[in-house]
Amino acid sequence: MLTWGQGMLLDVRDITVQYGKVAAVNKISLQVMEGDIVTLLGANGAGKTTILKAISGLKNPSYGEIWFCNQRIDKMQPWKIVRLGIGHVPEWRRLFRNMTVEDNLMMGAYTQKNREINKQNLEEVYQYFPKLKERRNQKSYSMSGGEQQMLAIGRALMCKPKLLLLDEPSMGLSPVMVDEIASIITTIHKQGMSMLVVEQNAAIALNLATRGYVLETGQIVLSGTKDELIKDDRVKRAYLGG
């Protein structure tokens, strides 16, 4: 078991999350250390998105605990979790479609009331995503899928998170745009951002990650470093095409 003294950010302890009487995840434990990109691999329905929702307060565990920066968060309201330093980029982006790019970004800063700090954060996001600055007055619904994904990531960065949760960042994107989003994620990570990434494309996920967990039907069946998972025959057969 990893300990807080080793630079742990997130410690998910034996959580079970249910929808009605059905357990979507069952006694899951995982950790994210400072500077990590941790990936969750698994087929549709394995429980990956549910884990992210539990961490960000959108779905309460029926059992177990979630700790972030040595503070228990599994009973907190989502906005308080954001304020502590967890940003969530949800599956399918979930943008405010009829709002402009800049208004969407500012919605990510709703816990920060200092206008000068928000202005600085906005400029940092525009440095990561120059396309967003070019289109800051454009309505989000009129953007391409890749541009919307950039906007969703930028919105989450506006709260200056210590940990970024990314749910299927490559979903629905062209191969060229997938590569661009992966490059941006790598750049953000190099600036010190820790991340927990859900991604069905195992090749992309393992290329980005430092460590990973493999889920099947709501349970972790395998975990290890990126290199350990890439070399594992089970991962090769199930996720890497051989």
C-alpha positions as CSV (number, residue, x, y, z in Angstrom):
1,M,0.0,0.0,0.0
2,L,1.3,3.4,-0.9
3,T,1.4,6.1,1.8
4,W,0.8,9.8,2.0
5,G,4.5,10.4,2.7
6,Q,5.3,9.2,-0.8
7,G,3.5,12.1,-2.5
8,M,0.1,10.6,-2.8
9,L,-2.7,12.8,-4.2
10,L,-5.6,10.4,-4.4
11,D,-6.4,7.2,-2.5
12,V,-9.5,5.3,-3.4
13,R,-10.1,2.7,-0.7
14,D,-12.2,-0.4,-1.4
15,I,-15.2,1.5,-2.9
16,T,-18.4,0.0,-4.1
17,V,-20.8,2.1,-6.2
18,Q,-24.3,0.9,-7.0
19,Y,-27.0,1.9,-9.5
20,G,-30.1,0.6,-7.7
21,K,-29.2,-2.9,-6.5
22,V,-26.5,-3.4,-9.2
23,A,-22.9,-2.8,-8.2
24,A,-21.2,-1.0,-11.1
25,V,-17.9,-1.2,-9.3
26,N,-17.2,-3.6,-6.4
27,K,-14.5,-3.0,-3.8
28,I,-12.2,-1.0,-6.0
29,S,-8.9,0.5,-4.7
30,L,-6.5,2.6,-6.6
31,Q,-4.0,5.4,-6.1
32,V,-2.6,8.4,-8.0
33,M,0.7,9.9,-6.9
34,E,1.9,13.4,-7.6
35,G,3.2,13.6,-11.2
36,D,1.4,10.4,-12.3
37,I,-0.7,9.8,-15.3
38,V,-2.7,6.8,-14.3
39,T,-5.0,5.1,-16.8
40,L,-8.0,2.9,-16.3
41,L,-8.4,0.3,-19.1
42,G,-11.5,-1.8,-19.7
43,A,-14.4,-2.5,-22.0
44,N,-17.7,-0.6,-22.1
45,G,-19.5,-1.3,-18.8
46,A,-16.4,-2.2,-16.9
47,G,-17.0,0.7,-14.4
48,K,-14.4,3.2,-15.5
49,T,-16.7,6.2,-15.8
50,T,-18.4,5.3,-12.5
51,I,-15.1,5.5,-10.7
52,L,-14.5,9.1,-12.0
53,K,-18.0,10.1,-11.1
54,A,-17.4,8.8,-7.5
55,I,-14.2,10.7,-7.2
56,S,-15.7,14.0,-8.4
57,G,-18.8,13.6,-6.1
58,L,-21.3,12.9,-8.9
59,K,-22.1,9.4,-7.6
60,N,-21.7,8.5,-3.9
61,P,-20.1,5.1,-3.0
62,S,-22.3,2.8,-0.9
63,Y,-19.1,1.4,0.7
64,G,-15.5,2.5,1.0
65,E,-13.7,5.8,1.2
66,I,-12.0,8.3,-1.1
67,W,-9.2,10.5,0.1
68,F,-7.6,13.4,-1.7
69,C,-4.6,15.3,-0.3
70,N,-5.1,13.5,3.0
71,Q,-8.8,14.7,3.2
72,R,-11.8,12.4,2.9
73,I,-14.0,13.5,0.0
74,D,-16.5,10.8,-0.7
75,K,-19.3,12.5,1.3
76,M,-18.5,16.0,-0.1
77,Q,-20.6,18.0,-2.6
78,P,-19.0,18.2,-6.1
79,W,-18.3,22.0,-6.0
80,K,-16.3,21.5,-2.8
81,I,-14.3,18.7,-4.5
82,V,-13.6,21.1,-7.4
83,R,-12.4,23.7,-4.9
84,L,-10.0,21.2,-3.3
85,G,-8.3,20.7,-6.6
86,I,-10.0,18.0,-8.8
87,G,-11.0,18.9,-12.3
88,H,-13.2,16.6,-14.3
89,V,-13.5,16.4,-18.1
90,P,-16.6,14.2,-18.6
91,E,-17.4,11.7,-21.3
92,W,-18.7,13.5,-24.5
93,R,-17.4,16.9,-23.1
94,R,-20.8,18.1,-21.7
95,L,-20.3,21.7,-22.9
96,F,-22.8,24.6,-22.7
97,R,-23.7,24.4,-26.3
98,N,-25.2,27.8,-26.8
99,M,-22.5,29.7,-24.9
100,T,-19.3,31.0,-26.4
101,V,-15.9,29.4,-26.0
102,E,-14.8,32.0,-23.5
103,D,-18.1,31.8,-21.5
104,N,-17.7,28.0,-21.3
105,L,-14.1,28.5,-20.0
106,M,-15.2,31.0,-17.4
107,M,-17.8,28.5,-16.2
108,G,-14.9,26.4,-15.1
109,A,-13.7,29.1,-12.8
110,Y,-17.0,29.4,-10.9
111,T,-15.3,28.6,-7.5
112,Q,-12.7,31.3,-8.0
113,K,-14.1,34.8,-7.4
114,N,-10.8,36.8,-8.0
115,R,-11.2,38.3,-11.4
116,E,-7.4,39.0,-11.8
117,I,-6.6,35.3,-11.1
118,N,-9.3,34.2,-13.5
119,K,-7.8,36.4,-16.2
120,Q,-4.4,34.9,-15.6
121,N,-5.8,31.4,-15.7
122,L,-7.7,32.2,-19.0
123,E,-4.5,33.3,-20.6
124,E,-2.7,30.1,-19.5
125,V,-5.5,28.0,-21.1
126,Y,-5.2,30.0,-24.3
127,Q,-1.4,29.3,-24.3
128,Y,-2.2,25.6,-24.3
129,F,-5.0,26.0,-26.8
130,P,-4.4,28.8,-29.3
131,K,-7.4,27.7,-31.4
132,L,-9.7,28.5,-28.5
133,K,-8.4,32.0,-28.3
134,E,-8.9,32.5,-32.0
135,R,-12.5,31.3,-31.6
136,R,-13.3,32.7,-28.1
137,N,-16.5,34.4,-29.4
138,Q,-17.8,31.3,-31.3
139,K,-20.6,29.2,-29.9
140,S,-19.4,25.8,-28.7
141,Y,-22.0,23.8,-30.6
142,S,-20.5,25.0,-33.9
143,M,-17.0,23.6,-33.2
144,S,-15.5,20.3,-34.4
145,G,-15.3,17.4,-32.0
146,G,-11.6,17.9,-31.4
147,E,-12.0,21.6,-30.7
148,Q,-14.8,20.8,-28.3
149,Q,-12.5,18.4,-26.5
150,M,-9.9,21.1,-26.2
151,L,-12.6,23.4,-24.7
152,A,-13.7,20.8,-22.2
153,I,-10.1,20.3,-21.0
154,G,-9.5,24.0,-20.9
155,R,-12.7,24.5,-18.8
156,A,-11.4,22.0,-16.3
157,L,-8.0,23.7,-16.1
158,M,-9.7,27.0,-15.2
159,C,-10.1,25.8,-11.6
160,K,-6.3,25.2,-11.4
161,P,-6.7,21.5,-10.4
162,K,-4.0,19.4,-8.7
163,L,-5.6,16.3,-10.3
164,L,-7.3,16.2,-13.7
165,L,-9.9,13.4,-14.5
166,L,-10.2,12.7,-18.2
167,D,-13.0,10.5,-19.4
168,E,-12.4,9.1,-23.0
169,P,-10.5,12.1,-24.4
170,S,-10.2,10.4,-27.8
171,M,-13.8,9.4,-28.2
172,G,-15.3,10.4,-31.6
173,L,-12.2,12.1,-32.9
174,S,-10.2,11.6,-36.1
175,P,-6.8,10.0,-35.9
176,V,-5.1,13.3,-36.5
177,M,-7.1,15.0,-33.8
178,V,-6.4,12.1,-31.4
179,D,-2.7,12.7,-31.8
180,E,-3.1,16.4,-31.2
181,I,-5.1,15.9,-28.0
182,A,-2.6,13.3,-26.8
183,S,0.2,15.8,-27.5
184,I,-1.6,18.5,-25.5
185,I,-2.2,16.1,-22.6
186,T,1.5,15.3,-22.6
187,T,2.4,19.0,-22.5
188,I,0.0,19.7,-19.6
189,H,1.5,16.7,-17.7
190,K,5.0,18.0,-18.2
191,Q,3.9,21.3,-16.5
192,G,3.3,19.2,-13.4
193,M,-0.4,18.1,-13.7
194,S,-1.3,14.7,-12.3
195,M,-4.1,12.9,-14.2
196,L,-6.4,9.9,-14.0
197,V,-7.4,8.9,-17.6
198,V,-10.2,6.7,-18.7
199,E,-9.6,5.6,-22.3
200,Q,-10.8,2.7,-24.4
201,N,-8.0,3.1,-26.9
202,A,-5.4,1.1,-24.9
203,A,-2.5,2.0,-27.2
204,I,-3.1,5.7,-26.6
205,A,-3.7,5.3,-22.9
206,L,-0.6,3.2,-22.2
207,N,1.5,5.6,-24.3
208,L,0.4,8.5,-22.1
209,A,0.4,6.7,-18.7
210,T,3.0,6.1,-16.0
211,R,0.8,3.4,-14.4
212,G,-2.5,1.7,-15.0
213,Y,-5.3,-0.5,-13.8
214,V,-7.3,-3.0,-15.9
215,L,-11.0,-3.3,-15.0
216,E,-13.4,-6.1,-15.9
217,T,-17.1,-6.1,-14.8
218,G,-16.5,-3.6,-12.0
219,Q,-13.3,-5.1,-10.5
220,I,-9.6,-4.5,-10.9
221,V,-8.0,-7.6,-12.4
222,L,-4.6,-6.2,-13.1
223,S,-2.4,-3.2,-12.3
224,G,1.2,-2.1,-12.8
225,T,3.5,0.3,-14.5
226,K,3.1,1.2,-18.1
227,D,5.9,-1.2,-19.1
228,E,4.5,-4.0,-17.1
229,L,1.1,-3.7,-18.6
230,I,2.4,-3.4,-22.2
231,K,4.4,-6.6,-21.7
232,D,1.5,-8.5,-20.1
233,D,0.1,-11.2,-22.4
234,R,-3.5,-10.6,-21.1
235,V,-3.3,-6.9,-22.0
236,K,-1.8,-7.7,-25.4
237,R,-4.5,-10.1,-26.2
238,A,-7.5,-8.1,-24.9
239,Y,-6.4,-4.5,-25.7
240,L,-3.4,-4.3,-28.0
241,G,-4.5,-6.7,-30.8
242,G,-2.2,-9.6,-30.0
